[in-house]
Every structure is written in structure tokens, then in C-alpha cells.
Amino acid sequence: MDTEEIDLLTGSLREVLAGAAADVPGRLRELGWDDVAAADPAAATTLLFTEKGRALSAAALLDDAVLPLLSAGLPVSQLLCYPYPGSGTRPSSTPRGTTGILLRRPEPDERLLIPVADPDGVTLAVAAAGEFTVTSLPSLHPEAGWYAVAGPTPAARYDGSAWAAAVAAAHRALAAEIIGVAERALGLAVEHTSTRRQFNAPIAAFQAVRHRLADAYVAIAAARALLAASFGDGSQPPAFAAAAAAKARAGRAHRLVSASAVQVCGAMGATLEHPLHRYVNAGAVLDGLLGSSAELTAELGAMIRATVASGGEIPLLVEV
């Protein structure tokens, strides 16, 4: 995509995502987003989820990016059961029981696709949502509209070899969304420091404030660059690791941006009246889905240690 196309699509996406109650998937279809994604998957994923993060949209768009990679040859399923936070990239569901997160409330007859952590790897199960207990999931980001699901794991199981590729696709989308959240948080900090005056000057002119904002900007730029570099053919382990690294870097960038934004906004930034807290909380919650920045860093470190211990070379995650 060229700059003009990106600007045009950005404006269209902001209109689509502006309404909290809007049918976002339906409006994206009307916009012809499937054709955009087919023509340039990397740019489309980055643009869509970055704008979703900036808008704090609760639309369950991640399912649309992940389910097609998992559901080929399986019974029709409408929602993916994501691992419960703290599980990293490994499913929290086991043969003994299903636990996880749904990105929206399901209808009883909608079918869930459940990744299951079996002793020999990941398998997939499919069952109607009505067979499980579904409860609203309280979190720092109530606008997310996520639900916890729990119940017995279905006995019928399907091949889950595509799980790693699906997680990589989710990591890229989530990295873009977290970056969008961080960009808007930084924008709010810039707006505040540009209008708040002390000693007859905007506080954005003070060196300490400028350094904070500059560090935040660099962190976002680094995360954005790593995300762009992580889009490979998606079929090799290094590509999976690059996607995990991109999400980990986005989570770390959001944490730095949040700390800097709250600091420079002072007491105002810590109030419920100021919108900054919504972006601080949203990014923290998104960071925990499919592996937090700390969990993914630990997983990448374990992979590198195992590779070196077996006599291999440290893998190059992205081309430089």
C-alpha cells in the first residue's frame, strides 16, 4: 500500500470503529476489507488492529484472524477459546477440563473451538457454548467485554498442528493493537503537556518532560519496526518466534509509554475524569492474552537455550 491508500483506509477504519455498538465485522465486509487483506495481509493486519487499539474497540476481530488457520476440515466453529492469562502460549484447557477466555458473549448454540494441552502436544475440540459455564470476566479493562468459559473437555479431538501458526498470527495482531493503544496514550500525554503551562511556558518545553516523551516515542517506533519485520511466510519456527518477540516488545513499549504518560500528566493523568487510565489499563490487559511480555521473553529465552544446548546456533528472528 502507498501512503495515499493507507491514509484513505485509516480514515475509513476510524469511522467503522467509532461506534461502540456498531457491527464492526459487518461494516468491514461492506468496506471490502477481505480484498484489502488478501492484497496485502501484513499492512492490512497492522492497520486494522492498530486502529482497533486506538479506538479501544471491543469487536472480536482477533477470531477472524486466527480461526481460519485452525478450523480447516473441522466442524464449523464461531469462537475461539483463548488460553487463560498466565498460561503463556500453551492452552489452559486440558483433557480434564476446559478453561479459557472468549472475546464476546456466545449464543448457546454457537460452537467453540477449544485448543487442548495434551501430553503429546496441542489438539482441538469443538463443542456448543451451551455445554459450558460462561461468565463475564472482570478486569482492569471492562470495555473489552471478555468472558470466562469453564466445563468438561469434549472427548472428540482433532489435529492441532496449526496451533503455532495461529498463535503467531494472533501475536502480530495483538502487537499492532497494543501499539495502537500506546500511540493514543502518548498522544494524550502530548496534548496535556502542550496545553498545561508552568512558569509561563508549556510543560512540554521542559527538558525532563521532553525526554520522557521522546523515550516513549522511540519505544513505540521500535515495537512498530519489529512488528513489520516479523511478517514472514509464517510457516517456520523462526517466524513464530519473531511474532512472539514483536508482541513482547509491544507490551514492553506500552508499559514504558504508560509510565511516562502518567508521570508527565501528573495528578490529572491519574484521575478517572482523564481518559489516560483507559489506555493504560487496556494495554495491560491485552498484553496478558496469549502470553505477556514477561512470559514470551521467558519462552524465547528457553528456546534459545535449548537450541544452543543441542549444538545449534542462536536463531535469527528477523532480518536486519
N, C-alpha and C positions, 0 to 999 in steps of 0.2 A: 504494500500500500504506500502511496505517496502522501505527502503532508496534507494536501487538499482533501484526499479521501478520508484520512484519519480525522481531520477537523470536522468534516461533514458527519461522519459516523459518530463521533464523540457527542456532537450536539443532539443527534437523534437518540442515542442511548440515554442521555441525561433526561430527555423528555419522557422516554419509556419508563425510566427508573424513578421519576419524580413522585409518582403517586404511590402511596403506601399500600393501597388496596388494589392496585392495578393488576391485571392478569399479565404479568411480565412475559412468561413464555409465549402466550398467545400473541402479544404485541410484537415480540421478536420475530415470530413466524411471519406476521404481516409485513414486517420490515425487510424480510428476505434474509434474515441473519444466517440461515443454513447455507445459503450460497456464499455469503461472505466468509464463513468458517471453512467451507470447502476450498475456497480460492487461496486463503492464507490462514491456516489454523493457528500458527503462533501469534500473529498480530491480532487475530480475532479474539483468541483466548485472553491475551494480555489486556486488550482494550475493554472487552466486556467486563471482566472481573475487576479491573482497576476502577472502572466507573461504578460498578456494584459496591465496591468498598467505599468510595467517596460518598455515595448516596445512602450508605448503611441499609441497603435493600435486604429484606428478609426472603426474597424469592429463592426457591430451592433450585438454583441453576446448576449447582455442582453435580446433582444427579444426572443432568443431561450430558455433562461432560464425561462422566465415569461409567454410567450404566451400559452404554453401547459397547464398551470394551469388555464387559463381563458377561453380558446376557446372551451372546450369540449361541444359538442351539438350546437355550434353556426355556422353561415356561415363561410366559410374559410376566414381567415384574415392573412396578411403577416407582418404587422407592428402595434406596439402598440403606441398609443398617450399618452405620459407621461405627468403628471401634469407640468404646467409651474412653474419655480422656484418661491419660495415664498408661494406655496400652501401647503407645508408640504407633508403629505402622502395622503391628500384628493385631488380628481381630480379637476383640474381647469376648466374643462368643466361643464356646467350647462344645464338645459333644454332650456335656452335662447340662448346658443351659445357654440361652441366648440373652445377651445384654448388649446395648448399644444406643445409638442416637439416630433419630430421624430428623430431617431438616424441615419437615412440616407435619401437621397432624394428618394421619391417613384415614381414609374411609375404611370401614370394617372389611369390605370385600377387596380392597386393594392388596396386591401381593408384594411382599417384601423380599428383597434379595439379601441373604444373610451370609457374609463370609464367616467361616468357622475355622478356628485354630485347631486342627487335628494333629496328632503326634507326628505324622509324616509330611505335614505341610498345610496349605490352606485349601479347603473345599468350600463349595457353595450350596446353600439350601434356599428353597423358595417356599413361602407359606403366606396365607392370608393374614392381614393385620389383626383381624378379629380374634385370632388364636393367641394373641399376646396381650399383656398389660401395657398400655400406653399412657404415660403421664407427662404433664408439662414439666419441662426441665428448667428449674430456676438457675439463673446465672448472673454474672455481672452485666450481661448484655441481654436484657429481657426482650428487646425488639427482635432478636434473632428468631424467636418462635420455634425453638427446637424442642423435641420430645424424647423422653427416655422410653426404651422398649425392653421388656423382660418376659421370659417364658421358656418353655421347653424347646430344645433344638430339634427340628424335624429330622427323622431318620434318613429320609431320601437325600442323597448327596450328589453333587455334580462337580465336574472338573474346575479347579480354582487356579489353574496355572497362569491365568491372565491377571491375577491379583496385583502382582508387582507393577505391571504396565498401567493398570487402573490407578494405583496409588501414585505413580509418577505423574499421571495426568492431573490428578487431584492436587498434588503438591504444587504444580505450576499454576493452576487456577487459584489456589489459596494464597500462594505467594503474591500473585497480582492483586488479589483482593486486599490483603494486608497492606501492600504498598499503597493502594488507593486510600485506605483508612489513614495511613501515616501521612500521606500527602495532604489530606484535608486537615489533619491535626496541625501540621506545620503551617498550613495556610491560615488557620485560626490564630496561631501564635504570631505570625507576621502581621495580620490585621490588628491584633491587640497592641503589639509593640509599636506599630506605626502611628497609632492614634493616641496612645497613652503618653502623656508628657510629664516630665520632671525636669526641674532646673531649666525651664523654658526651651526644652528640646524633646523630641520623641525618644522614648527609651530604646528604640531600635538603633539609635545612633550611638549608644554606649557600647564600648568595646566588649565587655563581658557578655552582653545580650547578643551582639553580632556573632561572637564566637560560638555561642550555644546554637544559634540558628544555622550557622554555617556547618557545624558538625552534624546537625540533623539532616540538612540538605545532602551532604556527602554520603551519609548512611543510606538515604533513600536512593541516591544515584547508584551506589554500589550494589544495592539489592536489585535494582532495575536491570543493571548490566549483567549480573549473574543470572537473573531470570531469562533474559534474552539469549544468553549463551547456553542455557540448559535445554533449549528446544533442539533435540537431535531426532534420530529416527525412532526413538522411544522403545527400541527392541533389545537393547543391550544393557547389562548391569551398570556400566558407567553412566549411561543416560538416566537410569533410575536414580543413581547416586547424585548426579548433577541436579536433578529435580528436588531431591531431598535437601541438598545444600542450598538451593535457591529459596526454599521455604524457610529453612533455618535462618538464613541471612535476612529474609524479610521480617521474621519475628524479632530478631535482634535489632534491626533498624527501627521497628515500631517501638520497641522498649526504650531505645535511646531518644527517639523523637518525643515520646510521651513524657519522659523525664525532663527533657529540655523545654517542651511546651508548657508544662505545668510550672516549671521554675520561672520562666520569663513572664508568664501571665500572672504570677503572684497569687494573692488570695482569690482574685476573681476567677482564675482558672480552676480553683478547687471547689467552686460553688456549683450547685445543681442548676442555677439560672444560666450559667455559661455552657455552651454546647460541647466544650472540650472533653468533659468526662465521658460523653457518649463514644467518642472515638478512641479514647484511652481504653475503655472497657471492651469495646467491640474488637479491637485488635488483639487484646489479651485472650479473649475467648476463641477467636479464630486461630490463634497460634496453637491452642491446645488440640485442635482437630487433626487427626492422623499424624500425631507426633509434634510435640512442642519443639521450639528451637533447641532446648537443652537435650531432649530425648533424641532428636535427629542427629545432633552433634555427637552424642554418645554412640549412636548406631553407626555413623560414618567412621568414627574412630575405631570401633570394633572391627568394621570391615577392613580398614587399612591395616590394623594389627594382624588380623588373620591372614591377609594377603602376604604381608612381609614374613610372617612366621612360616608360611608354606613355601618360601623361597621366591615369591613373585615380587614384582616392582610395584611401588605405590602408584595406583591408577590415576591417570589424568582425567579429572572430572569434566573440565571444559577446555576448549582450545583457547589459547591466549595469543 
